[in-house]
Amino acid sequence: MKNSLVNVNQRRETIINYLYHQDDLSMSVNDLSGIMGVSSMTIRRDLDILEKMGKIIRNHGGATINTQQKNEGDTENKSLELIKQNIAKQAARYVKDGMTLFINSSSTALRAFDYLEDRILTLVTNNLRVDRNNVHLNTNIILPGGEIRFPKKALVGDLCVTNLSVIQSDIAIIGCSGLSAEKGISTNNIHEHRVNKVMIENTNDLVILVCDYRKIGNDSTFMVADITSVDILITDEYANPKALKAIEDKGVTIVQVNA
């Protein structure tokens, strides 16, 4: 079963690669069927899933690459937004009334706060996008100070790290740029690397990592923490099953949400 899941994912990645290099021209189901050596029905199922993932755009008899996926920096598509919301909603279920909570600069992690308005918390975050309107009136929000990194609006730097280092949290909801069993948690920003590291180290109970399928099995530039620092990984049903199995073998509890 595991090998078949890996083969399915490999075929879908191959389809994406073919569409990516078509200069926005459509490829037909029949063409893809011949290239992949599988039935037209199988290709249609693959295209249905890839469309839900936001990777492609279906058209009559075929598909094209989603240019929002092709061009880095474009606004995230609606499918990916829904995936992030579902991951965040699941993460919020682990947060209990009265807890102290770390949330880093991750957009997915911050979304979890939208589902916590019925709980009185102490939130510690370096994310300046936090919205006071979505929380319980008695919830405390602590910003650790430091330098503001634009355009993400994240607090970083020595002052931020120093202030975080004297705070202990019950639970942390952390997003990252990459995650693998071999390299652990990684980020593409050296300043956020230090902030994320101290948040994880100062969490007493649960470290929850929130990552959509794009991050799983991929490593970014700066290593934050070993995979054994993670208690729960919340991702979606499209995540690479082989990478997830390797992470699970390291003792991490994996929760996959429907996309």
PyMOL commands that set and color helices and strands:
alter all, ss='L'
color gray80, all
select helices_A, chain A and resi 2-20+29-36+40-52+67-70+78-92+107-115+132-134+158-164+190-201+227-229+241-248
alter helices_A, ss='H'
color red, helices_A
select strands_A, chain A and resi 27-28+56-59+62-65+100-103+122-125+140-142+147-149+154-156+169-175+178-180+184-187+203-210+222-225+232-236+253-257
alter strands_A, ss='S'
color yellow, strands_A
deselect
rebuild
show_as cartoon
